[in-house]
Amino acid sequence: MQIVTHEFLDLGLNADQEINKSQLILLDVKEDEKSSWRESSLGKQLSDARAELFVLLAGVDDDATRDKVIANYKILQNFRKEALAAPAQEISKESSSTQVAQGDVTIYCDGGCTPNPGKSGSGVAVYRGGELSELWYGLYEEMGTNNTAELGALYESLLLAKKELENGNGVEIKCDSMYSINCIKTWAISWEKKGWTKKGGEIKNLEIIQDAYKLYNSIKHKVNLTHIKAHSGFEGNELADRMTMYAIQEKSAAFVQYTKKIDIPTILKMRTG
């Protein structure tokens, strides 16, 4: 994730040109807010992909060039993911120093969007005793965002965690979205005290944040919610990512369990068309 600072914004602006429409979209700034776009953007968290595109699109004003830059960037992203997925044996389940008890459950969650905003989906991988047990996917939206998809995945993970806790299992949720974690562990505390308002404007994705916050508070003393770096070589994180792709491919609005044969190497090579 990239925190938006003055220094970061300056990277995406040529000295003799103004911010362009594509960059405003990446910063989630509406056209009628253009006059105060810098103030509106400061402090936001951007995904790595959005941050990189913001800089790459500096000075790109015509639609044809913009589309070509975005298309080339997607090709690069797919290349990076393929390099991570193959060979599958290079992806580890856990670090060698981590000992997983037989009754422990680890839930990896992820959300994705292509482009952003665009078609989105969420995915979850559940491990029991260190072994892959279940895969889940869904929450497809025709016009979602990375943030809504990540929040949806975390909410579904909390629902799964609650059931596991009721069965007496220890649970850890590993989420690669600091935005989602901060929303329900940190920022929501202040927002709630202020009547679900914040300085500087509306709270985006408020409904799902409130639902996840309420659910998290009901189990937070029993579940461990931690951040994991995306695409850092952990099998669970990679499989959750592939389930987001599968959700988009299947256009599954419902969040459902993956019922096909779980062939990990094949799933890790999964791509949407």
Secondary structure, 3 states (H helix, E strand, C coil): CEECCHHHHHHCCCCCCCCCHHHHHHCCCCHHHHHHHHHHHCCCEECHHHHHHHHHCCCCCCHHHHHHHHHHHHHHHHHHHHHHHCCHHHCECCCCCCCCCCCCEEEEEEEEEECCCEEEEEEEEEEECCEEEEEEEEEEEEEECHHHHHHHHHHHHHHHHHHHHHCCCCEEEEECCHHHHHHHHHHHHHHHHCCCCECCECCCCHHHHHHHHHHHHHHCCCEEEEECCCCCCEHHHHHHHHHHHHHHHHCCCCCEECCCCCCHHHHHCCCCC
